[in-house]
Amino acid sequence: MGAHDGSLPSLTPYLRDIRERCTECGACTKACAFLSHYGTPKAIATGFDFSSPRHQAIAYECSLCSLCSAVCPEKLDPFRLFLEIRRLYVDGGHFDESAYGAILGYEKRGTSPLFSWYGLPEGCDTVFFPGCSLPGTRPEVTLRMFRDLQKAVPALGIVLDCCAKPSHDLGRQAHFEHVFGEMTGYLSDQGVKRVLVACPNCFKIFQHHGNGIAVQTVYEFIHANGFKAESKNGGREVGVHDPCALRSEVPVQKAVRGLLSEMGLTITELKHRGRRTVCCGEGGMVGFVKPEYAKAWGAIRQREASDRPMVAYCAGCTGFLNRVSPTIHIVDLLYRPEAALNGKLKVARAPFTYWNRLMLKRRLRQELNPKTSRIRQLSRAESQSST
């Protein structure tokens, strides 16, 4: 039980730290379906042999949301342990890509020549990176936001691409580093120094792997630059779901609340918020192997929201939580507030999302007339490799 550390050099520091310093206080198990089932991090670190692929596989039942790290009085980092276990599982040749075919196919299409496009005007040092979801579900809103950002940054470029976070979180580290590294290398070579992102997961990836490129959310940027929403909303009460990827990003959280307040909305804070926010249920691709855990996290939000709508600033969180409780993406409030608050909003779903992405790419190519443009041309081997 928990032996064979000598064969696990990448895990040994994390295993030792948790075994020696975890007091099993239970703070991390209270709002985590995964830890509630398997026990405290110490119980897991001492009770499992992570040289065994069968035991390594439990890491895919963790959402990687980092709530455990946020609430730990000893400042332990179980998130890092489970991510490293996933990487070990992949490196050992045990990962079954077919189990995650839907999300990996989504990522692959995002980086393909068909859906990717980079448009960089003369003098461009800042690009808008809307991510994969918004262009598909909300193409008109994505375009309007880009145009508004252009008012403050006339030489703003745009990048339609995927940050490859699914591969990162699934432990396909070599593949992730190649795909994302190729992107950041190209942007750096073109003189891009800053990326404005709409997706919290893209923010996290650029923040930790951006190769010196600064990253900021569009919510911080538009709030700082005096963006005004189309209408006021008469004190309507809403809760705010902070995405777990941004649990430590206080400036983003404040900017989002500032935008909502300026729209005339009344914010009633949820119990789990800010640093202690909970996963929506989509994190870590847990739903592919343990859908009951994903539902348990969603149920927490449903209870906390009560009868008020929630506002999220992640397209993934919005879609996932809206299945259990009315949830609105903040961009919908910014650009089509009446429909968003009255429940009349139309949000595209697959397969129409792919058509929307193609049409948005076509419109941008016609409108932007950039000095430099490209599509991703990863080879077949590069786009399929997981090692």
C-alpha positions, -999 to +999 in steps of 0.1 A: +000+000+000+015+033-011+049+016-016+073+016-045+080+054-044+115+047-058+099+039-091+078+071-091+103+100-091+078+125-104+053+117-077+076+112-047+078+148-035+040+152-036+034+118-020+059+125+008+046+160+015+010+148+018+019+118+039+040+139+063+019+170+066-018+162+060-035+163+094-067+147+080-087+176+093-114+169+067-116+205+053-110+193+018-136+165+018-166+185+027-175+198-008-156+172-029-174+141-042-141+125-051-124+129-017-157+121+001-155+087-016-118+079-013-109+098+019-084+125+028-053+131+007-032+113+033-055+083+031-051+082-006-013+088-006-007+060+019-035+036+008-028+034-029+002+020-049+006+045-077+031+023-095+000+003-104-020+015-135-052+004-118-045+027-089-033+055-112-067+055-129-084+070-099-067+103-107-092+107-135-120+109-110-106+141-095-119+173-111-085+191-108-105+221-095-079+229-067-106+235-040-086+211-018-055+233-021-075+264-015-090+252+018-061+232+032-047+248+064-013+232+057-012+246+021-009+212+006-014+207-032-033+174-039-042+188-073-006+187-084-003+151-072-033+139-093-022+158-124+012+142-121-005+108-117-024+114-149+008+122-168+024+090-154-006+070-166-003+084-201+035+080-203+031+044-193+009+038-223-023+030-203-045+060-214-075+050-235-082+079-258-114+064-270-130+070-235-125+108-241-131+108-279-157+136-277-135+161-260-103+152-278-121+154-311-134+188-301-098+199-293-084+185-325-110+203-346-102+235-328-065+233-339-073+222-375-069+242-407-107+242-411-115+260-378-083+279-369-074+313-381-049+340-370-054+376-382-027+401-371-029+437-384+000+460-388+016+469-355-003+441-336+010+433-302-023+423-286-047+396-297-082+385-287-084+348-280-121+339-277-115+302-272-135+273-287-170+277-270-180+313-275-174+315-313-197+284-317-224+291-292-224+329-295-208+340-328-225+374-330-216+383-294-180+372-301-178+395-331-194+424-313-170+420-284-140+419-308-152+452-324-156+468-289-121+457-280-108+472-312-121+506-301-095+506-273-069+486-292-071+496-329-043+471-340-060+442-321-056+408-338-077+378-333-068+341-329-093+314-335-077+283-321-078+259-291-054+262-262-054+223-258-063+224-221-082+190-225-049+174-234-031+192-206-056+181-180-058+145-193-021+142-188-011+142-225+017+166-216+040+161-245+012+166-270+000+197-251+034+212-249+039+207-287+005+221-297+003+250-274+041+257-276+038+260-314+010+286-310+029+307-284+061+305-304+044+318-335+027+346-316+059+357-300+077+356-333+050+380-347+056+405-318+025+396-298+030+405-262-005+402-247-036+380-251-071+390-241-091+358-233-128+352-228-124+317-214-111+310-178-094+278-189-075+296-217-065+322-191-050+295-169-031+279-198-016+312-210-008+322-175+012+291-167+025+282-202+024+314-222+061+316-230+063+352-217+030+364-233+009+384-208-027+374-204-058+393-192-095+385-193-117+406-215-138+412-184-110+430-166-102+449-198-136+461-207-144+471-171-112+491-169-120+508-202-155+520-193-176+495-212-213+503-209-239+476-212-269+482-234-295+485-207-302+486-169-319+457-152-339+471-123-321+455-094-327+419-106-310+396-081-284+372-093-257+349-079-222+347-093-205+314-101-167+319-101-150+293-124-125+272-105-098+280-130-100+316-117-105+309-080-073+329-071-078+357-096-094+384-074-090+412-100-111+392-125-137+384-099-140+421-089-143+431-126-171+407-132-190+420-102-183+455-112-198+450-146-229+434-131-234+462-106-231+488-133-258+470-152-281+475-122-281+439-110-281+430-073-255+404-064-263+379-037-231+360-031-231+322-030-216+303-001-188+289-023-173+318-041-139+334-049-111+313-037-135+287-022-157+283-053-167+248-063-164+231-097-194+232-119-190+195-126-172+197-159-137+200-145-110+174-153-134+156-177-147+137-147-181+133-163-166+108-188-157+083-160-177+094-130-208+113-140-222+110-105-194+131-092-200+157-118-237+158-108-228+161-071-208+193-078-237+207-099-261+199-071-241+221-047-246+250-070-283+242-075-289+244-037-269+276-033-286+294-062-320+287-047-346+305-069-322+331-083-304+329-117-266+325-116-242+344-138-210+326-149-181+339-170-171+305-185-191+291-214-184+255-201-197+263-166-227+281-181-237+252-202-231+226-175-249+245-147-278+256-168-289+220-169-296+221-132-303+258-125-309+289-147-274+302-155-265+331-178-231+339-193-220+374-186-214+382-223-251+376-229-259+401-202-235+426-217-248+423-253-284+409-251-295+415-215-333+415-220-333+381-237-308+367-212-328+377-181-362+368-196-352+333-205-356+339-243-320+335-252-311+312-281-277+296-276-265+273-304-256+237-298-237+211-317-236+204-346-246+240-354-218+254-332-193+242-358-212+259-386-212+291-365-174+289-361-169+285-398-191+315-406-174+337-379-140+328-394-153+337-428-166+371-416-134+379-398-113+371-428-134+395-449-135+423-424-100+424-408-077+424-439-047+416-417-011+421-425-003+386-414-026+356-413-024+319-410-042+287-402-028+259-381-011+232-402-002+205-377+007+173-393-015+142-389+010+127-365+013+159-345-025+163-342-030+127-330+001+121-309-004+119-271+032+113-262 
